[in-house]
Structures are given as structure tokens and as C-alpha cells.
Amino acid sequence: MDDGIERRALLLHLGDVLEASACVMKCANRFNTVGEAVGQEESLMSFTILRMVDAEITPYEFAKRAASTFFLWPKLLLDESINRALLANLVQHDLFPGNQSGWESYVSELRHQVPWFADGLDQVPEGQFEKSVAVWPPTAH
């Protein structure tokens, strides 16, 4: 496949994730978890990534993790040669700890457009998200 087409596909995917993050945050005050939000908010149902991540994380935690995961992608995709392992490792580590089935679904979907995505990466490390005790929006005391 053409390198330019793959880079474009990854940039479009990045845009989709940013849109999902923005949309989930718009209704974050009404739902305790991403799973709850996706199940009840029709506007979120088209974002497949929200059905792949741990359904028990908060919308705030998803947005935080998505930002942490993808902030390097624009730089990496503009480099002369793509650091393929780093692109995939960031996603696996930050969005899918302890969630092998979600990771496999994510990779399977992305490989329709980027066949090499996550090639050679190990299984998802065991572990869980750090449970966020943050409340969004913050309340004044």
C-alpha cells in the first residue's frame, strides 16, 4: 500500500478519536462511564473506539487517555519514516491495558486501511487503568 495513503488514513483516524473525545466530554456530566454514555447517548454510537475501550472508565478518563495516546501522532506521521511500533504501542499502552479483546478489535478495524498497524507488538500487558477519582466538571468547595 502507498505510504501517503496510510498516513492519511492514520490522520483521519486521529481526527475521529479527537471527535469521539470531544463528544463524550459534552455529555460527561450525565454519565458515570463510557459504556453508559455509549449505551444511552445516540450521538456516541457511531464512534467504534468507544465500544472497544474499557466500558467502565469515566468519560473524563477516556478523554485524558486519548490525549495522552495520540498527542505524538501528528509529529510521528510527519517524520520521514514512520515509527510504526511507537504509533501502535502508545495506543495499546494508554487505551487498552488489560483489555486484549478491545485491543484486537481496534487493530482489526485499523488494519483495513493500514495493514501493518501493530505488527510485531506483544499481547496487551496485564493491568488496569488507574481509577480516576476526579469529578468533571470540578466543583468549588
KEMI-366686 format. One line per field, with one value per atom (N, C-alpha, C): residue number from 1; atom name; x, y, z; residue in three letters. Coordinates in steps of 0.001 Angstrom, whole numbers. Each point is the difference from the previous one (the first is absolute). Layout:
mike: c(NUM;...)
lumlo: c(CA;...)
px: c(X;...)
py: c(Y;...)
pz: c(Z;...)
nunu: c(ALA;...)
//
This chain:
mike: c(1;1;1;2;2;2;3;3;3;4;4;4;5;5;5;6;6;6;7;7;7;8;8;8;9;9;9;10;10;10;11;11;11;12;12;12;13;13;13;14;14;14;15;15;15;16;16;16;17;17;17;18;18;18;19;19;19;20;20;20;21;21;21;22;22;22;23;23;23;24;24;24;25;25;25;26;26;26;27;27;27;28;28;28;29;29;29;30;30;30;31;31;31;32;32;32;33;33;33;34;34;34;35;35;35;36;36;36;37;37;37;38;38;38;39;39;39;40;40;40;41;41;41;42;42;42;43;43;43;44;44;44;45;45;45;46;46;46;47;47;47;48;48;48;49;49;49;50;50;50;51;51;51;52;52;52;53;53;53;54;54;54;55;55;55;56;56;56;57;57;57;58;58;58;59;59;59;60;60;60;61;61;61;62;62;62;63;63;63;64;64;64;65;65;65;66;66;66;67;67;67;68;68;68;69;69;69;70;70;70;71;71;71;72;72;72;73;73;73;74;74;74;75;75;75;76;76;76;77;77;77;78;78;78;79;79;79;80;80;80;81;81;81;82;82;82;83;83;83;84;84;84;85;85;85;86;86;86;87;87;87;88;88;88;89;89;89;90;90;90;91;91;91;92;92;92;93;93;93;94;94;94;95;95;95;96;96;96;97;97;97;98;98;98;99;99;99;100;100;100;101;101;101;102;102;102;103;103;103;104;104;104;105;105;105;106;106;106;107;107;107;108;108;108;109;109;109;110;110;110;111;111;111;112;112;112;113;113;113;114;114;114;115;115;115;116;116;116;117;117;117;118;118;118;119;119;119;120;120;120;121;121;121;122;122;122;123;123;123;124;124;124;125;125;125;126;126;126;127;127;127;128;128;128;129;129;129;130;130;130;131;131;131;132;132;132;133;133;133;134;134;134;135;135;135;136;136;136;137;137;137;138;138;138;139;139;139;140;140;140;141;141;141)
lumlo: c(N;CA;C;N;CA;C;N;CA;C;N;CA;C;N;CA;C;N;CA;C;N;CA;C;N;CA;C;N;CA;C;N;CA;C;N;CA;C;N;CA;C;N;CA;C;N;CA;C;N;CA;C;N;CA;C;N;CA;C;N;CA;C;N;CA;C;N;CA;C;N;CA;C;N;CA;C;N;CA;C;N;CA;C;N;CA;C;N;CA;C;N;CA;C;N;CA;C;N;CA;C;N;CA;C;N;CA;C;N;CA;C;N;CA;C;N;CA;C;N;CA;C;N;CA;C;N;CA;C;N;CA;C;N;CA;C;N;CA;C;N;CA;C;N;CA;C;N;CA;C;N;CA;C;N;CA;C;N;CA;C;N;CA;C;N;CA;C;N;CA;C;N;CA;C;N;CA;C;N;CA;C;N;CA;C;N;CA;C;N;CA;C;N;CA;C;N;CA;C;N;CA;C;N;CA;C;N;CA;C;N;CA;C;N;CA;C;N;CA;C;N;CA;C;N;CA;C;N;CA;C;N;CA;C;N;CA;C;N;CA;C;N;CA;C;N;CA;C;N;CA;C;N;CA;C;N;CA;C;N;CA;C;N;CA;C;N;CA;C;N;CA;C;N;CA;C;N;CA;C;N;CA;C;N;CA;C;N;CA;C;N;CA;C;N;CA;C;N;CA;C;N;CA;C;N;CA;C;N;CA;C;N;CA;C;N;CA;C;N;CA;C;N;CA;C;N;CA;C;N;CA;C;N;CA;C;N;CA;C;N;CA;C;N;CA;C;N;CA;C;N;CA;C;N;CA;C;N;CA;C;N;CA;C;N;CA;C;N;CA;C;N;CA;C;N;CA;C;N;CA;C;N;CA;C;N;CA;C;N;CA;C;N;CA;C;N;CA;C;N;CA;C;N;CA;C;N;CA;C;N;CA;C;N;CA;C;N;CA;C;N;CA;C;N;CA;C;N;CA;C;N;CA;C;N;CA;C;N;CA;C;N;CA;C;N;CA;C;N;CA;C;N;CA;C;N;CA;C;N;CA;C;N;CA;C;N;CA;C;N;CA;C;N;CA;C;N;CA;C;N;CA;C;N;CA;C;N;CA;C;N;CA;C)
px: c(841;-841;885;-529;708;162;1234;307;-862;-210;-815;-1446;-532;-1378;-116;1010;-11;101;864;120;-1324;-628;-1293;-1039;-27;-957;225;1260;300;-366;211;-405;-1518;-711;-1465;-475;682;-340;233;1112;284;-1130;-456;-1120;-1260;-265;-1171;101;1200;197;-182;530;-179;-1474;-717;-1435;-742;353;-630;263;1225;368;-799;-96;-762;-1474;-556;-1427;-290;881;-238;124;855;133;-1212;-682;-1198;-1116;1;-1053;578;1243;685;-704;-673;-663;-1270;-463;-1215;266;1232;299;1248;-28;1136;1077;-389;967;-191;1029;-79;-1043;-44;-982;-1427;-247;-1320;-329;965;-203;-294;782;-193;-1342;-392;-1261;-1231;148;-1173;7;1139;109;174;-1041;-4;1153;380;1062;1363;166;1283;75;-1113;-51;835;275;781;1508;440;1431;401;524;322;1043;927;1035;-610;-1133;-639;-580;-238;-473;1150;1217;1168;758;21;713;-797;617;-656;-1260;-1135;-1288;-147;839;-124;787;785;730;-952;354;-824;238;-946;236;1251;176;1186;1272;26;1177;259;-1051;185;646;-519;536;1461;306;1375;925;-447;817;142;-1056;70;1008;-29;960;1425;213;1318;463;-926;310;387;-765;97;725;476;601;1268;703;1219;-258;-1190;-268;283;-417;298;1497;823;1450;509;-436;464;-402;-1180;-472;638;626;717;1478;497;1390;202;1248;298;-364;385;-416;-839;-1077;-937;539;-18;340;-1265;-194;-1228;-233;1071;-140;-468;549;-378;-1460;-445;-1403;-943;239;-882;193;1241;276;-680;-22;-669;-1469;-661;-1423;-205;799;-151;225;1038;374;-1002;-443;-835;-1499;-477;-1444;-472;897;-452;731;471;676;-977;401;-848;-1240;-64;-1190;402;428;471;-1077;-1228;-1049;-300;-6;-201;1135;1229;1174;-77;-357;-91;-1063;-1115;-1050;502;694;549;978;938;1010;-666;-935;-693;-673;-654;-673;996;1078;968;770;197;746;-740;-1272;-704;630;520;606;1516;515;1440;433;286;231;1135;981;1137;-225;-1097;-189;109;846;230;709;585;786;1139;158;1099;-192;-1122;-238;-432;449;-370;-1448;-447;-1336;-102;-1211;-254;501;797;447;-1182;96;-1040;61;-1090;-48;-1339;-206;-1258;289;-1001;102;131;723;-37;-1399;-660;-1362;55;-653;-17;-1074;365;-982;-434;469;-328;-1473;-535;-1379;49;-784;-34;-1421;-250;956;367;1167;418;-1010;-146;-910;808;-457;678;-479;880;-359;-191)
py: c(-1186;1186;1249;1096;1264;661;416;632;1242;796;1207;-312;-1056;-408;-497;-736;-498;1149;959;1166;764;160;688;-757;-1317;-817;160;38;154;1401;1011;1358;121;-627;4;-732;-1098;-736;884;710;928;1019;535;940;-622;-1257;-707;-168;-328;-177;1332;1069;1322;388;-310;285;-824;-1283;-862;549;433;550;1269;888;1239;-297;-932;-322;-677;-894;-679;992;1003;1002;935;194;850;-574;-1316;-611;-655;331;-631;225;1120;284;-829;-673;-812;-1492;-431;-1432;-283;-1104;-383;-739;-713;-800;204;-346;54;-992;-1182;-1002;492;656;587;1075;845;1084;-545;-977;-575;-718;-656;-725;884;1232;860;1260;375;1242;-348;215;-387;621;1213;683;-668;-864;-675;-1380;-524;-1381;-263;1020;-194;-67;324;-15;-1389;-814;-1386;-87;938;-62;30;662;79;-1344;-891;-1346;-981;419;-872;195;1230;266;-573;-56;-493;823;-657;685;646;-382;514;1277;475;1245;1187;1068;1208;720;804;804;883;575;822;-827;-1203;-869;-377;-281;-308;1187;1194;1190;230;-185;165;-1019;-1239;-1065;177;426;222;1109;1070;1092;-492;-771;-547;-967;-757;-986;649;966;473;1328;644;1319;-53;-1136;-125;-386;-493;-504;1011;1262;918;92;133;53;-1291;-1129;-1294;-206;450;-191;972;1056;929;-349;-906;-440;-677;67;-611;-1483;-710;-1406;-146;-742;-151;-1005;368;-932;-799;-1068;-787;-587;-506;-629;1015;1206;1015;425;177;365;-982;-1281;-1032;-167;75;-199;1062;1224;1072;-333;-488;-329;-1193;-1036;-1209;310;729;281;911;1062;1003;-268;-632;-202;-1419;-979;-1386;-848;551;-858;-1029;-1264;-1060;-283;496;-140;-571;-1264;-643;-42;-321;-107;1364;1056;1338;391;-326;287;-753;-1262;-791;558;446;614;1293;801;1267;-243;-929;-302;-534;-901;-583;1081;933;1074;905;377;918;-657;-1304;-698;-59;316;73;1073;1053;1094;64;-537;42;-1420;-856;-1427;-323;868;-282;450;662;557;-1085;223;-872;-1301;-112;-1193;-150;-1194;-300;438;605;417;-1193;-34;-1072;146;-991;44;1226;391;1120;-381;859;-298;-41;-886;-47;1300;403;1233;647;1026;711;1480;719;1449;422;1071;602;567;-399;495;1482;795;1431;329;785;451;1427;480;1367;110;1134;303;1073;-162;991;475;1255;1088;156;597;192;853;-292;782;804;1184;853;-374;79;-307;1258)
pz: c(0;0;0;-451;-108;1366;296;1285;240;-1027;143;350;-581;290;1438;455;1383;1000;-280;888;60;-1149;-56;821;-133;760;1501;419;1427;496;-829;385;92;-922;80;1251;334;1222;1227;17;1094;135;-1111;32;576;-359;541;1514;479;1444;725;-567;612;32;-1068;-31;1053;116;1014;1394;231;1301;303;-970;194;255;-753;154;1333;428;1277;1156;-152;1056;61;-1111;5;859;169;822;1256;335;1134;1330;154;1280;193;-1056;108;168;-227;39;828;741;835;-771;-1064;-751;-1502;-746;-1459;-498;598;-404;164;1112;268;-1042;-293;-962;-1397;-438;-1334;-93;1076;7;-1;482;153;-860;-505;-781;-1479;-762;-1414;-788;325;-746;158;993;230;-645;-427;-473;-1250;-781;-1226;250;1192;311;498;-909;362;1107;51;1032;1400;162;1314;432;-963;336;183;-324;108;1307;506;1252;1169;1157;1211;264;-6;171;1371;957;1366;267;-967;257;-129;675;-58;-1329;-445;-1198;137;1181;252;-177;544;-109;-1454;-749;-1422;-716;212;-661;385;1273;480;-658;-39;-593;-1513;-659;-1448;-315;770;-207;215;1054;301;-1090;-532;-1030;-1318;-432;-1378;-193;1066;-200;-846;-11;-800;-1457;-286;-1347;-1116;88;-1112;-296;1033;-204;-620;553;-505;-1457;-362;-1368;-986;505;-869;-143;833;-128;-1348;-486;-1298;-24;1047;108;1268;-124;1110;1009;1264;1073;309;-764;73;1384;597;1321;1038;-38;979;-176;-1237;-243;685;-224;552;1501;455;1425;855;-472;746;231;-1042;100;929;-210;816;1479;299;1387;703;-682;671;-61;-1067;-130;298;-74;112;1038;1115;986;566;-40;536;-830;-1225;-845;-1365;0;-1226;-1083;363;-1026;-633;802;-548;-931;414;-819;-1332;48;-1232;-940;538;-825;-636;789;-480;-1150;218;-1016;-1265;172;-1150;-843;651;-735;-714;686;-600;-1146;76;-1053;-1332;-21;-1285;-880;621;-756;150;1104;263;392;-995;255;974;118;878;1445;296;1338;1066;991;1162;-344;-1187;-324;1000;516;904;1435;327;1384;836;1233;918;433;760;595;906;267;908;1387;618;1367;959;962;1029;777;495;771;-198;740;-91;-76;-446;44;1449;213;1326;143;1031;190;361;-792;240;1025;967;984;-317;-1135;-392;-357;289;-353;-1073;-1032;-1052;-177;-67;187;1471;255;1387;768;1265;832;999;277;983;1395;956;1391;790)
nunu: c(MET;MET;MET;ASP;ASP;ASP;ASP;ASP;ASP;GLY;GLY;GLY;ILE;ILE;ILE;GLU;GLU;GLU;ARG;ARG;ARG;ARG;ARG;ARG;ALA;ALA;ALA;LEU;LEU;LEU;LEU;LEU;LEU;LEU;LEU;LEU;HIS;HIS;HIS;LEU;LEU;LEU;GLY;GLY;GLY;ASP;ASP;ASP;VAL;VAL;VAL;LEU;LEU;LEU;GLU;GLU;GLU;ALA;ALA;ALA;SER;SER;SER;ALA;ALA;ALA;CYS;CYS;CYS;VAL;VAL;VAL;MET;MET;MET;LYS;LYS;LYS;CYS;CYS;CYS;ALA;ALA;ALA;ASN;ASN;ASN;ARG;ARG;ARG;PHE;PHE;PHE;ASN;ASN;ASN;THR;THR;THR;VAL;VAL;VAL;GLY;GLY;GLY;GLU;GLU;GLU;ALA;ALA;ALA;VAL;VAL;VAL;GLY;GLY;GLY;GLN;GLN;GLN;GLU;GLU;GLU;GLU;GLU;GLU;SER;SER;SER;LEU;LEU;LEU;MET;MET;MET;SER;SER;SER;PHE;PHE;PHE;THR;THR;THR;ILE;ILE;ILE;LEU;LEU;LEU;ARG;ARG;ARG;MET;MET;MET;VAL;VAL;VAL;ASP;ASP;ASP;ALA;ALA;ALA;GLU;GLU;GLU;ILE;ILE;ILE;THR;THR;THR;PRO;PRO;PRO;TYR;TYR;TYR;GLU;GLU;GLU;PHE;PHE;PHE;ALA;ALA;ALA;LYS;LYS;LYS;ARG;ARG;ARG;ALA;ALA;ALA;ALA;ALA;ALA;SER;SER;SER;THR;THR;THR;PHE;PHE;PHE;PHE;PHE;PHE;LEU;LEU;LEU;TRP;TRP;TRP;PRO;PRO;PRO;LYS;LYS;LYS;LEU;LEU;LEU;LEU;LEU;LEU;LEU;LEU;LEU;ASP;ASP;ASP;GLU;GLU;GLU;SER;SER;SER;ILE;ILE;ILE;ASN;ASN;ASN;ARG;ARG;ARG;ALA;ALA;ALA;LEU;LEU;LEU;LEU;LEU;LEU;ALA;ALA;ALA;ASN;ASN;ASN;LEU;LEU;LEU;VAL;VAL;VAL;GLN;GLN;GLN;HIS;HIS;HIS;ASP;ASP;ASP;LEU;LEU;LEU;PHE;PHE;PHE;PRO;PRO;PRO;GLY;GLY;GLY;ASN;ASN;ASN;GLN;GLN;GLN;SER;SER;SER;GLY;GLY;GLY;TRP;TRP;TRP;GLU;GLU;GLU;SER;SER;SER;TYR;TYR;TYR;VAL;VAL;VAL;SER;SER;SER;GLU;GLU;GLU;LEU;LEU;LEU;ARG;ARG;ARG;HIS;HIS;HIS;GLN;GLN;GLN;VAL;VAL;VAL;PRO;PRO;PRO;TRP;TRP;TRP;PHE;PHE;PHE;ALA;ALA;ALA;ASP;ASP;ASP;GLY;GLY;GLY;LEU;LEU;LEU;ASP;ASP;ASP;GLN;GLN;GLN;VAL;VAL;VAL;PRO;PRO;PRO;GLU;GLU;GLU;GLY;GLY;GLY;GLN;GLN;GLN;PHE;PHE;PHE;GLU;GLU;GLU;LYS;LYS;LYS;SER;SER;SER;VAL;VAL;VAL;ALA;ALA;ALA;VAL;VAL;VAL;TRP;TRP;TRP;PRO;PRO;PRO;PRO;PRO;PRO;THR;THR;THR;ALA;ALA;ALA;HIS;HIS;HIS)
//
